[in-house]
Each structure stands twice: as C-alpha cells, then as structure tokens.
Amino acid sequence: MDYAAIKKAAEAYGPAMTKFLRDMIAIPSESCEEKGVVLRIKEEMESLGYDKVEIDGLGNVIGWMGDGDKIIAIDSHIDTVGIGNINNWEADPYKGYETDKVIYGRGGSDQEGGMASATYGAKIMKDLGLIPEGYKIMVVGSVQEEDCDGMCWQYIYNVDKIVPEFVISTEPTDGGIYRGHRGRMEIRVDVKGVSCHGSAPERGDNAIYKMADILQDVRALNENPADDSVEIKGLVKMLDPKYNPDHYEDARFLGRGTCTTSQIFYTSPSRCAVADSCAISIDRRMTAGETYKSCLKEIEDLPSVKKYGDDVKVSMYWYDRPAWTGEVYKTECFFPTWINKESAPHVQALIDAHKALWGDTRLWADDTAKAKREGRPLTDKWTFSTNGVSIQGRYGIPCVGFGPGAESQAHAPNEITWKQDLVVCAALYAAVPMLYKPGDKSESATSFRQELTGNDIK
C-alpha cells in the first residue's frame, strides 16, 4: 500500500472536509431534529461519487462504496446536544469560525467532525483502489445517539438487517485508538407518600423525606470504600478480585462504575401540603462484571429502600421518542459495557495503519491538544458511552474507535475540533480495510461483553 499517496490525498481533501464540517455545524441538529444535516450529508456523498446513498426508516443516512458481500462500516452520530446557556459561548455556536488549526462550533468534536473524515476516507479508498475484493464500505451518519446511544444501531441490525464484519466508531478519541468503554443505564426510583395540610405535617407521610434517606444511600454507594467499615460497600469494590474475580482486570482498565442522582421530581397538592410522591433519576455507569440486574438489585438492597418497603419502586427507564422521520423504536435505557482484546484483528488493523501512516504515538495540532494527548498510550478507552453499546455490547459486532476531536470538548461551550485531526483520521480510515486480516471465526474478539454475562436484553 502506498501510504504516502494516502496521506497526500487526505491532505488534499483537507479544505473540503473543513467546508463540509462547517456546513454541518451551521445546521442545528439536536436529537430527533437531524433532517437538515442528514440531507446535507447525502448531498456530499452523492457529489463524491458514492455508489449508493440511502436514508433508512429511522433517518440514518448510509453511503456505500464497493460491491462485495462483506461489510466494513464507519459510524458517526450526527445529532448534537443543545447549546445550553448562550452566554457561555464566545462566538455563535452554529456560525462559528475557523483558524489555521481549529474549527469552532457545536458538533465539531461530538461528533460531526468524524462524519467529515469518514465521508472522505471512503472517497480516498475509491480513488486509490483500497477496498478489498469481496468487501464494501458502509459510511453511516446515525441519529438520536445523544438521546439514546446505540438505538440507531439496534434499528440498523434488527430492521435494516445489516450486519457488518466490524465497525469503526468516529467518536472523538484525542488521537488514540479506543477498544471499549463502560456501559451505562438509566434507573428511576419512585417513592409514595400521603399528603396532608402543611400546618399539621404529622398527619401525612412525606415522600420527599423518604427520598432524602435514599439519596444519602445512593451517594454512599458511589463514594464509600469497599471494606467492612461501612454498611454500604462502594462501587469501587468491582476493582477488587474479592468481589469481581472474573472481570476485575477489565474493570481496572475501564475504570470503576459510578452512580449519581441526575434528576428529582415530586407531586404535592400545593405549596401548603406534604408531598405525596417523589422520584429520582440515577445515572449509572457500569464497569466489567456488572449487569443491569446487579445494578438494579444494588439500589433495591440499599438500607433506606428496604426500610420503606413497598412504598419504593426501582425500575429502568424506556426510550420511545419519535425520530425525525416519525419512526419510533422503543428500547430499554440499558447500554452494555464492552471491551476488545488489543490483539483482535480489527483493533490491530487500526494500530498497524496508525504506525504506518503516523507512527506509534498520538498526534496533536497545538498546545491545547498536546496537553491532553502527550504521554498517553495510543490504545486506550473512552470515558463516555458510544453507539458501541449496541454494535458490540448487544450484538457482538466487533467495534473500535478512532475519531477527530476530544472528549473534553463534548457537550461543552466553545466546542472546537482540529483540522489536522480530520486529515489524520481520513487517511487512517482509508488504509484500514487493506490491513484487516480476519481471524479465526471461532475466537471472539471480545475481552468482555456485558450481554455474555447472562442478561436477557431483548
């Protein structure tokens, strides 16, 4: 393979990728409102000579290069979060600006920059004849990831009936190659009370007071140590072989699980009455060895939850928000943990491509990026969650990450991404298919996949 030609082609497409990314940023595309940016991506793919471009029933835009039966996919979610408090932005989050090194605006890192690099990476493959015989390349602009990560790929797998051989996620990786991340789930706790006039609160049963006890226990579950000095052993316990003998090493790689109360709700007849219900949402991040059943049981077993017995209900949220097309794909808010072996063929293909093109250390474009990347291993993991929760976590399709931008820019005001990252990623995507050497099909690429722990997640 002519790596110099790949790099030259990626650099030549640099200005076009910058323009394409700025066009996407200029189109607000929060979850379920992605139609405008989907149509812009379709237009770009068609102008670049993709063999086929389609929009599925959920609204994912899919471009195809090549005509083989086997599929290598590159996934980018193209929805963004909102802008939050506009006063925290130094410039218009949609009009933005560019310098010689950075592109400013909502979605640059998270993660329309990945869409730009993937779109042109496949174009380079076609230009230079880099699509292996028997394969075709699938470039996906997926929707609703910010709302319900992985749901878009549940639709692709179950409704579109598309099953790639492996998938590259273009989520931002700070110049690294990422082989997994923690899972997550969204838990709800409801507490019942009895209202009465606030002048005589003893006549009622205040649900907020009950929830106050539960809130302290949820906090303890996240913050406590895992020794015998505490009644509620903290989630750090899963890093200890005593509590997690089969998966503690993977848990140490991914990082410990966490939980935090993210929302609180109540009902009361008036401001002069005792609250008759209270509910909270818990954001639960899961490491290797934890299951959705074990996480629900941890909450059910908290002393305060047991104390209030049948007045407390612990459940998992469901997601059923309509896509921009009007399609509804209902699913539970459970997003499984997954990790690849570093030696897995699809991971190794990215490592080999990076070393051939750019060397064996992370690249950076300026001092801001250097501070985040210098000295970190090339192969690592995400802190946050991605569509990989379904791609590999649910369905066992090997997944690996390499994308422009930085995790620290995600959901933050004054979001930027780096022009050099767009070029680096497009070149790597173009080189990967020819370096991919499928392994023995009887051997799983997975180090840990939560579905394999016995969960019934259908």
Secondary structure, 3 states (H helix, E strand, C coil): CCHHHHHHHHHHCHHHHHHHHHHHHCCCCECCCCHHHHHHHHHHHHHCCCCEEEECCCCCEEEEEECCCEEEEEEEECCECCCCCHHHCCCCCCCCEECCCEEECCCHHHHHHHHHHHHHHHHHHHHHCCCCCCEEEEEEEECCCCCCCCHHHHHHHHCCCCCCCEEEECCCCCCCEECEECEEEEEEEEEECECCECCCHHHCECHHHHHHHHHHHHHHHHHCCCCCCCCCCCHHHHHCCCCCCCCHHHHHHHCCCEEEEEEEEEECCCCCECCCEEEEEEEEEECCCCCHHHHHHHHHCCHHHHHHHHHEEEEECEECCCCCCCCCCCEECEECCEEECCCCHHHHHHHHHHHHHHCCCCCCCCHHHHHHHCCCCCEECCCCCCCHHHHCCCCCCCEEECCCCCHHHCCCCCCEEEHHHHHHHHHHHHHHHHHCCCCCCCCCCEEEEHHHHCCCCC
